[in-house]
Amino acid sequence: MNESSLSQRGVQAALLCLPVILIQGCGGSSSTQINDGGIHQSAFEWRVRADVPLPVEPERNPITEAKFQLGRHLFFDARLSGNGSQSCGSCHHQDKAFSDGLVVAEGSTGQAHPRNSQTLTNVAYNATYTWANPALISIESQMQVPLFSEDPVEQGINDSNRDEVLQRIIDEPLYAGLFAEAFPDQGSPIDFPNIVNAIGSFVRGLISFGSAFDQFAQGDQNAISASAKRGQTLFFSETTECFHCHGGYNFSDSNVDRTIAFVERPFHNTGLFNIGGNGDYPADNQGAFEVTGDPADMGQFRAPTLRNIELTAPYMHDGSIATLEDVVAFYAAGGRNIASGPLAGDGRANPFKDSFVKGFALTDQEKADLIAFLKTLTDTDFVTNERFSDPWTTP
């Protein structure tokens, strides 16, 4: 079987989302919206497009502005690591749409992570977190990984230094007021559960719907070029098949919001590897298979949002494709053939490869058009907005 049943249902969900971005009329940006049973109601000013549903808020951690601001300070605070050298922001730079520009991330001890740092653009809409873990379905659960994981080490907080790290936060005078405002019903609110909830609130609030494409989708026909419009047609065509895994308002089929009753959590094998012709991926990077143990999940990874894709190179879960031009060439080939070495194998023939990765032929102009469309998804306000910036360095 080339793709899991979850993936098949996820494609259907992505297709159902297409009309949202293709036919919506004019509408400005919005904040807290109408009371319609919770779909557009929140104590937090979300600042999403009027035609886009709000993200889901966990009952145990509803987002507030106070939590968001506390989380912003914690996100950029290097004291929140075992050796005091690395913050969440060390691997998630605002100017790179909260990715880091490296092939793979590097932890606080210098250990290389096997995977590429993902953008945090619209992470509130993700159905799963990290690249390939179907069990991580909330930001708060995902936060345990970078903070406390020992293999690989990211922030490097463990039993031997946990108290020391927490004391650093307690000793910062600014935090007393921020924690008290964020968690007003708690007598001693500075603890790791609240740290996780606050950072989760900040990350959940990293919303991006200010791209040229968003202006176009809301009725401004001059917001994108003729080349980008041709690229849009190609993107949503059966020729390239891009939209099957990257459809909907967030350009990902791994998506959840307040209007979705049944959540799909698809993963995809794109044919990056086929070691030995057996469908294998590198031993330290085998996708959802590492969690499920199901051979059919070998090499399956979540399709990330394409919003701000221009800013988040290099690409793929292992950062092994350098440019957007190379990404288009990879999908046009229907996978990657590695001719020699320990990873040798023809990914185009991977037995677990997603059926939508079948290859296609485009002219040079069509390739340029497709890339022009992808670049319309760049939100320059998102990557310069002081609201999302490092508060320890912002004047």
Backbone hydrogen bonds, N-H to C=O, Kabsch-Sander energy under -0.5 kcal/mol:
donor,donor_aa,acceptor,acceptor_aa,energy
8,Q,4,S,-1.9
9,R,5,S,-2.3
10,G,6,L,-2.2
11,V,7,S,-1.9
12,Q,8,Q,-1.5
13,A,9,R,-2.0
14,A,10,G,-2.3
15,L,11,V,-2.4
16,L,12,Q,-2.0
17,C,13,A,-1.2
18,L,14,A,-0.7
18,L,15,L,-0.8
20,V,17,C,-1.4
21,I,17,C,-0.7
21,I,18,L,-1.0
22,L,18,L,-1.4
23,I,19,P,-2.2
24,Q,20,V,-0.6
30,S,48,V,-2.5
36,D,34,I,-1.1
39,I,36,D,-0.8
41,Q,38,G,-0.9
46,W,44,F,-1.2
50,A,28,G,-1.3
52,V,49,R,-1.8
54,L,39,I,-1.1
61,N,58,P,-1.3
68,F,64,T,-2.4
69,Q,65,E,-2.5
70,L,66,A,-2.2
71,G,67,K,-3.1
72,R,68,F,-2.1
73,H,69,Q,-1.7
74,L,70,L,-2.3
75,F,71,G,-2.9
76,F,72,R,-1.3
77,D,74,L,-1.5
78,A,76,F,-0.7
80,L,77,D,-1.7
81,S,79,R,-1.3
82,G,155,Q,-2.9
84,G,81,S,-0.8
86,Q,78,A,-0.7
88,C,75,F,-0.9
89,G,75,F,-1.9
90,S,87,S,-1.3
91,C,88,C,-1.4
92,H,88,C,-0.5
93,H,99,S,-3.2
96,K,93,H,-1.3
97,A,94,Q,-1.8
98,F,93,H,-2.8
99,S,93,H,-0.8
99,S,96,K,-0.5
105,A,115,R,-2.0
107,G,111,Q,-3.0
108,S,154,E,-3.0
110,G,107,G,-1.7
113,H,105,A,-3.3
116,N,317,H,-2.9
120,L,97,A,-1.1
121,T,97,A,-0.6
122,N,206,L,-2.1
123,V,120,L,-1.7
125,Y,122,N,-2.0
126,N,123,V,-1.6
127,A,254,S,-1.0
129,Y,133,N,-0.6
129,Y,136,L,-2.2
133,N,129,Y,-0.7
136,L,133,N,-1.4
137,I,135,A,-1.1
142,Q,138,S,-2.1
143,M,139,I,-2.2
144,Q,140,E,-0.6
144,Q,141,S,-0.9
145,V,142,Q,-1.9
147,L,143,M,-1.6
148,F,144,Q,-2.1
149,S,145,V,-2.1
151,D,152,P,-0.7
154,E,149,S,-0.7
155,Q,146,P,-3.1
156,G,146,P,-0.5
157,I,147,L,-2.1
161,N,158,N,-1.1
162,R,158,N,-1.7
165,V,161,N,-2.7
166,L,162,R,-2.4
167,Q,163,D,-2.2
168,R,164,E,-1.7
169,I,165,V,-1.4
170,I,166,L,-2.3
171,D,167,Q,-2.4
172,E,168,R,-0.6
172,E,169,I,-0.9
175,Y,172,E,-1.4
176,A,172,E,-0.6
176,A,173,P,-0.8
177,G,173,P,-0.6
178,L,174,L,-1.5
179,F,175,Y,-3.0
180,A,176,A,-1.8
181,E,177,G,-2.2
182,A,178,L,-2.0
183,F,179,F,-2.6
186,Q,183,F,-1.6
191,D,189,P,-1.4
195,I,191,D,-2.0
196,V,192,F,-2.7
197,N,193,P,-2.1
198,A,194,N,-2.5
199,I,195,I,-2.5
200,G,196,V,-2.5
201,S,197,N,-1.7
202,F,198,A,-2.1
203,V,199,I,-2.8
204,R,200,G,-2.3
205,G,201,S,-1.2
205,G,202,F,-0.5
206,L,203,V,-1.6
207,I,205,G,-2.0
212,A,378,T,-0.7
213,F,376,T,-2.3
215,Q,211,S,-1.7
216,F,212,A,-2.2
217,A,213,F,-3.0
218,Q,214,D,-1.2
219,G,216,F,-1.8
220,D,215,Q,-2.3
221,Q,219,G,-1.2
223,A,220,D,-1.7
229,K,225,S,-2.0
230,R,226,A,-2.0
231,G,227,S,-2.2
232,Q,228,A,-2.3
233,T,229,K,-1.8
234,L,230,R,-1.9
235,F,231,G,-2.7
236,F,232,Q,-2.1
237,S,234,L,-1.7
240,T,234,L,-0.7
241,E,237,S,-1.9
243,F,235,F,-1.4
244,H,241,E,-1.3
245,C,241,E,-0.5
245,C,242,C,-1.1
246,H,242,C,-1.6
251,F,248,G,-1.3
252,S,247,G,-1.7
253,D,245,C,-1.7
254,S,303,A,-0.5
255,N,253,D,-1.1
256,V,125,Y,-2.2
258,R,54,L,-2.0
260,I,257,D,-1.1
261,A,259,T,-0.6
263,V,261,A,-0.6
268,H,301,F,-2.9
270,T,268,H,-0.6
275,I,280,D,-2.3
276,G,344,A,-2.0
277,G,274,N,-2.5
278,N,275,I,-1.6
280,D,275,I,-0.8
285,N,282,P,-2.4
288,A,300,Q,-2.2
289,F,286,Q,-1.0
289,F,297,D,-1.2
290,E,287,G,-1.9
291,V,288,A,-1.5
292,T,288,A,-2.6
293,G,289,F,-2.2
297,D,294,D,-2.4
298,M,295,P,-1.6
299,G,286,Q,-2.0
300,Q,286,Q,-0.5
300,Q,297,D,-2.0
301,F,268,H,-2.7
301,F,299,G,-0.5
302,R,131,W,-3.3
308,N,377,L,-1.4
309,I,306,L,-2.0
311,L,308,N,-1.8
312,T,309,I,-1.1
315,Y,321,I,-3.6
319,G,316,M,-1.6
321,I,315,Y,-1.6
322,A,320,S,-0.5
327,V,323,T,-1.9
328,V,324,L,-2.5
329,A,325,E,-2.0
330,F,326,D,-2.3
331,Y,327,V,-2.3
332,A,328,V,-2.4
333,A,329,A,-1.7
334,G,330,F,-0.6
334,G,331,Y,-0.7
335,G,330,F,-2.0
336,R,271,G,-2.6
338,I,336,R,-0.6
338,I,345,G,-2.7
339,A,337,N,-0.7
344,A,341,G,-1.7
345,G,338,I,-2.4
347,G,336,R,-3.0
347,G,345,G,-1.0
349,A,346,D,-1.9
350,N,347,G,-1.6
353,K,350,N,-1.7
354,D,269,N,-3.3
357,V,354,D,-1.7
358,K,356,F,-1.5
360,F,332,A,-1.7
367,K,363,T,-2.3
368,A,364,D,-2.1
369,D,365,Q,-2.4
370,L,366,E,-2.4
371,I,367,K,-2.1
372,A,368,A,-2.2
373,F,369,D,-2.1
374,L,370,L,-2.1
375,K,371,I,-2.0
376,T,372,A,-0.7
376,T,373,F,-1.4
377,L,374,L,-1.3
378,T,375,K,-1.3
380,T,378,T,-0.7
383,V,379,D,-1.2
384,T,381,D,-1.1
385,N,381,D,-2.0
388,F,385,N,-1.7
389,S,386,E,-1.4
393,T,390,D,-1.1
394,T,390,D,-1.8
